[in-house]
Amino acid sequence: MYIGDALAPLMSVMGLPGEMGLVWASAMLGNIYAAIITYFSIGVNLTVAQITVLSTIILIAHTLPVELAITQKAGMKAGTAFLFRFIFAFIAGVILFHIYNIFDLYQQIPSGIEKMGTISEKANWGSWARNELKHYAIVFGYITVLIIIIDILKRIGVIDKINRWFYPVLRFLGIGKEVIPITVIGMTLGLAYGGGLIINEVQQTKLEKRNVLYALMLMSLSHSVIEDSLLMIAIGARVSGVFIFRFIFTLIVMYFFVKISKRWSEKRMTRWFYA
């Protein structure tokens, strides 16, 4: 609760109500599912643009206790990884808010999934409880269907084809070829998968520290890009933000970071980045 209150001023900079700080805090300390439940429980109506901005920052910074531990074990300092994800999630939220605001995009309230209300908005405790259970069931149903769809896509080879599309992009960024397959897996299946494979590779072989760092940073900004993005789309977010903008934003950040950091000494990289 205190973390949510502390995040409230940042929410306004991204065009979001202060209450959404609690939603983002739930994502960072818990996971995306906790954030979705918190979002529906608060009962604040957001525009499609606001939902997309909120979803985008959640996708970049969530499940931090678990994922930062994986990142640290894979080779990147946990403190640096936290700052990297938190700061760039905030920057992404600010930029996306201004893009939607300038071009007057998605300013309508979404239809389809009704928000959960507060107790005072209900006739009595019984009807309130029934409505809450109904909406939780709807959210659970959405998530279950999406998980099944993702599993089908994996089985029929669609995920493998998407993986191959990422290869030339990562080579362009300057990421070493030895970590590209792992990075692609992390981007499509999640940081836990990619980080776990990097940990295994580090133990089995000798990967260059910079390439490991670049892979972890890229995965930190964009991981599980299909499954998690679909979850956010299910609650009203738009593809233009949670997928297209986040992907382009990640490429721009990584392009400039790789270009600049290539000039830094190993001593500086060790002090700031390497675990």
PLY file of the C-alpha trace (Angstrom):
ply
format ascii 1.0
element vertex 275
property float x
property float y
property float z
element edge 274
property int vertex1
property int vertex2
end_header
0.00 0.00 0.00
2.82 2.40 0.92
4.64 1.61 -2.34
1.45 2.31 -4.28
1.10 5.68 -2.54
4.74 6.50 -3.31
4.16 5.73 -6.99
1.04 7.92 -7.22
2.91 11.12 -8.27
4.64 9.21 -11.07
1.29 7.97 -12.32
0.07 11.51 -12.98
3.11 12.19 -15.18
2.00 9.25 -17.30
-1.59 10.53 -17.40
-2.87 7.90 -14.95
-4.88 8.24 -11.73
-2.82 7.91 -8.55
-4.69 4.70 -7.65
-2.91 2.96 -10.52
0.28 3.16 -8.45
-1.15 0.31 -6.37
-1.76 -1.71 -9.55
1.83 -1.23 -10.72
3.15 -2.02 -7.24
1.11 -5.25 -7.29
2.74 -6.16 -10.61
6.26 -5.38 -9.45
6.01 -7.12 -6.08
3.70 -9.90 -7.28
2.98 -10.63 -10.92
0.81 -9.58 -13.85
-2.14 -11.62 -12.63
-2.04 -9.85 -9.26
-1.99 -6.52 -11.07
-5.02 -7.47 -13.18
-7.01 -8.48 -10.11
-6.00 -5.26 -8.32
-6.93 -3.18 -11.36
-10.42 -4.65 -11.56
-10.90 -4.39 -7.80
-10.17 -0.66 -7.60
-13.15 0.27 -9.75
-11.65 3.30 -11.54
-12.70 3.67 -15.17
-9.75 4.32 -17.49
-9.69 5.21 -21.16
-8.23 2.72 -23.63
-5.13 4.93 -23.88
-4.67 4.88 -20.10
-5.13 1.11 -19.94
-2.52 0.71 -22.68
-0.02 2.97 -20.90
-0.58 1.12 -17.62
-0.26 -2.24 -19.35
2.97 -1.22 -21.06
4.76 -0.19 -17.85
3.52 -3.37 -16.16
4.91 -5.48 -19.00
8.34 -3.88 -18.59
8.47 -3.95 -14.78
6.73 -6.85 -13.05
7.52 -9.92 -10.89
10.72 -8.20 -9.79
11.66 -10.30 -6.72
11.80 -13.47 -8.82
13.09 -12.05 -12.09
15.79 -9.88 -10.50
17.11 -12.93 -8.68
17.28 -14.81 -11.99
18.94 -11.83 -13.66
21.55 -11.57 -10.91
22.40 -15.25 -11.09
22.67 -14.99 -14.88
25.23 -12.18 -14.63
23.66 -8.73 -14.12
23.54 -6.83 -10.84
20.06 -6.93 -9.33
20.14 -3.26 -8.32
21.13 -2.19 -11.82
18.48 -4.44 -13.35
15.82 -2.94 -11.07
16.75 0.65 -11.96
16.99 -0.24 -15.64
13.50 -1.74 -15.75
11.83 0.78 -13.45
13.30 3.89 -15.10
12.70 2.75 -18.66
9.18 1.54 -17.81
8.45 5.05 -16.55
10.04 6.68 -19.62
8.04 4.37 -21.91
4.84 5.26 -20.06
5.49 9.00 -20.39
6.31 8.77 -24.10
3.31 6.57 -24.90
0.98 8.87 -22.93
2.13 11.89 -24.93
1.85 10.03 -28.25
-1.76 9.07 -27.54
-2.54 12.51 -26.13
-1.02 14.47 -29.05
-2.79 12.38 -31.70
-5.98 12.05 -29.62
-5.93 8.26 -29.80
-7.97 5.78 -27.74
-9.57 8.39 -25.48
-12.79 6.39 -25.11
-13.78 4.15 -22.19
-13.49 0.49 -23.31
-16.54 -1.71 -23.59
-16.74 -5.44 -23.03
-15.33 -6.05 -19.57
-17.23 -4.18 -16.87
-15.10 -2.87 -14.04
-15.63 -4.22 -10.54
-17.24 -1.72 -8.25
-16.79 -0.78 -4.63
-19.11 -1.98 -1.90
-20.88 1.39 -1.71
-21.95 1.04 -5.34
-23.77 -2.22 -4.63
-27.17 -2.72 -3.13
-25.90 -5.02 -0.36
-23.06 -7.30 0.64
-24.60 -10.34 -1.04
-25.06 -8.76 -4.46
-21.62 -7.14 -4.20
-19.98 -10.49 -3.45
-21.82 -12.20 -6.31
-20.74 -9.49 -8.75
-17.14 -9.64 -7.57
-17.04 -13.43 -7.97
-18.59 -13.11 -11.42
-15.93 -10.66 -12.57
-13.10 -12.69 -11.08
-14.47 -15.68 -12.98
-14.48 -13.64 -16.21
-10.85 -12.63 -15.70
-9.90 -16.22 -14.86
-11.68 -17.38 -18.00
-9.79 -14.89 -20.18
-6.46 -15.96 -18.72
-7.24 -19.68 -19.11
-8.23 -19.27 -22.77
-5.08 -17.26 -23.51
-2.85 -19.88 -21.89
-4.50 -22.58 -24.04
-4.01 -20.46 -27.19
-0.32 -19.93 -26.39
0.15 -23.68 -25.86
-1.49 -24.41 -29.22
0.72 -21.83 -30.95
3.80 -23.51 -29.47
2.68 -26.96 -30.58
1.93 -25.98 -34.19
5.26 -24.17 -34.59
4.07 -20.56 -34.76
6.31 -19.55 -31.84
9.35 -21.06 -33.61
8.62 -19.01 -36.73
8.32 -15.84 -34.65
11.65 -16.69 -33.02
13.38 -16.79 -36.41
12.05 -13.31 -37.26
13.96 -11.88 -34.29
17.39 -13.19 -35.31
18.38 -10.49 -37.86
17.09 -7.75 -35.53
19.31 -8.92 -32.66
22.33 -9.20 -34.94
21.72 -5.60 -36.04
21.79 -4.49 -32.40
25.26 -5.95 -32.01
24.31 -8.79 -29.69
26.68 -11.76 -30.02
25.44 -14.71 -32.04
26.12 -17.13 -29.19
23.39 -15.57 -27.02
20.87 -14.75 -29.76
18.96 -18.08 -29.52
18.69 -17.72 -25.74
17.60 -14.09 -26.04
14.89 -14.98 -28.53
13.56 -17.69 -26.22
13.49 -15.19 -23.36
11.67 -12.62 -25.48
8.98 -15.04 -26.57
8.66 -17.40 -23.59
9.75 -15.26 -20.65
12.72 -14.01 -18.65
12.64 -17.07 -16.39
13.19 -19.30 -19.45
15.84 -17.09 -21.05
17.61 -16.31 -17.78
17.60 -19.98 -16.82
19.18 -20.93 -20.15
21.82 -18.23 -19.75
22.62 -19.49 -16.24
23.02 -22.99 -17.68
25.17 -21.74 -20.57
27.38 -19.70 -18.25
27.95 -22.83 -16.17
28.60 -25.01 -19.22
30.57 -22.63 -21.47
32.28 -19.27 -21.31
29.99 -16.60 -22.70
31.27 -13.05 -23.11
30.01 -10.94 -20.20
28.93 -8.02 -22.39
26.81 -10.21 -24.61
25.21 -11.83 -21.58
24.48 -8.37 -20.17
22.97 -7.13 -23.44
20.81 -10.24 -23.68
19.55 -9.81 -20.11
18.82 -6.12 -20.65
16.89 -6.76 -23.84
14.91 -9.55 -22.20
14.22 -7.29 -19.23
12.48 -4.75 -21.45
10.72 -7.23 -23.73
10.07 -10.75 -22.55
7.12 -13.08 -22.95
6.02 -10.64 -25.64
3.18 -12.83 -26.89
1.57 -14.30 -23.77
1.86 -11.24 -21.54
0.81 -8.87 -24.32
-2.31 -10.95 -24.95
-3.18 -10.75 -21.24
-3.04 -6.96 -21.38
-5.03 -6.86 -24.62
-7.69 -8.96 -22.89
-8.28 -6.20 -20.31
-8.56 -3.48 -22.95
-5.02 -2.48 -23.97
-4.10 -1.92 -27.62
-1.55 -3.80 -29.71
-0.02 -0.47 -30.74
1.24 0.05 -27.19
1.84 -3.29 -25.50
3.46 -4.92 -28.52
4.47 -2.53 -31.31
5.54 0.46 -29.18
7.24 -1.71 -26.53
9.17 -3.61 -29.19
10.32 -0.45 -30.99
11.12 1.24 -27.66
13.23 -1.77 -26.64
15.16 -1.75 -29.91
15.90 1.98 -29.66
17.04 1.75 -26.02
19.25 -1.28 -26.71
20.69 0.16 -29.93
21.95 3.28 -28.17
23.01 1.44 -25.02
25.09 -1.09 -26.99
26.57 1.66 -29.16
27.59 3.76 -26.13
28.68 0.96 -23.80
30.97 -0.63 -26.41
33.40 2.20 -25.55
33.33 1.55 -21.80
36.12 -0.31 -20.07
35.64 -3.68 -18.41
36.36 -2.01 -15.08
33.40 0.35 -15.50
31.14 -2.44 -16.71
32.11 -4.56 -13.70
31.43 -1.71 -11.26
28.03 -0.82 -12.69
26.60 -3.90 -14.38
28.24 -7.29 -13.91
27.05 -9.40 -11.00
0 1
1 2
2 3
3 4
4 5
5 6
6 7
7 8
8 9
9 10
10 11
11 12
12 13
13 14
14 15
15 16
16 17
17 18
18 19
19 20
20 21
21 22
22 23
23 24
24 25
25 26
26 27
27 28
28 29
29 30
30 31
31 32
32 33
33 34
34 35
35 36
36 37
37 38
38 39
39 40
40 41
41 42
42 43
43 44
44 45
45 46
46 47
47 48
48 49
49 50
50 51
51 52
52 53
53 54
54 55
55 56
56 57
57 58
58 59
59 60
60 61
61 62
62 63
63 64
64 65
65 66
66 67
67 68
68 69
69 70
70 71
71 72
72 73
73 74
74 75
75 76
76 77
77 78
78 79
79 80
80 81
81 82
82 83
83 84
84 85
85 86
86 87
87 88
88 89
89 90
90 91
91 92
92 93
93 94
94 95
95 96
96 97
97 98
98 99
99 100
100 101
101 102
102 103
103 104
104 105
105 106
106 107
107 108
108 109
109 110
110 111
111 112
112 113
113 114
114 115
115 116
116 117
117 118
118 119
119 120
120 121
121 122
122 123
123 124
124 125
125 126
126 127
127 128
128 129
129 130
130 131
131 132
132 133
133 134
134 135
135 136
136 137
137 138
138 139
139 140
140 141
141 142
142 143
143 144
144 145
145 146
146 147
147 148
148 149
149 150
150 151
151 152
152 153
153 154
154 155
155 156
156 157
157 158
158 159
159 160
160 161
161 162
162 163
163 164
164 165
165 166
166 167
167 168
168 169
169 170
170 171
171 172
172 173
173 174
174 175
175 176
176 177
177 178
178 179
179 180
180 181
181 182
182 183
183 184
184 185
185 186
186 187
187 188
188 189
189 190
190 191
191 192
192 193
193 194
194 195
195 196
196 197
197 198
198 199
199 200
200 201
201 202
202 203
203 204
204 205
205 206
206 207
207 208
208 209
209 210
210 211
211 212
212 213
213 214
214 215
215 216
216 217
217 218
218 219
219 220
220 221
221 222
222 223
223 224
224 225
225 226
226 227
227 228
228 229
229 230
230 231
231 232
232 233
233 234
234 235
235 236
236 237
237 238
238 239
239 240
240 241
241 242
242 243
243 244
244 245
245 246
246 247
247 248
248 249
249 250
250 251
251 252
252 253
253 254
254 255
255 256
256 257
257 258
258 259
259 260
260 261
261 262
262 263
263 264
264 265
265 266
266 267
267 268
268 269
269 270
270 271
271 272
272 273
273 274
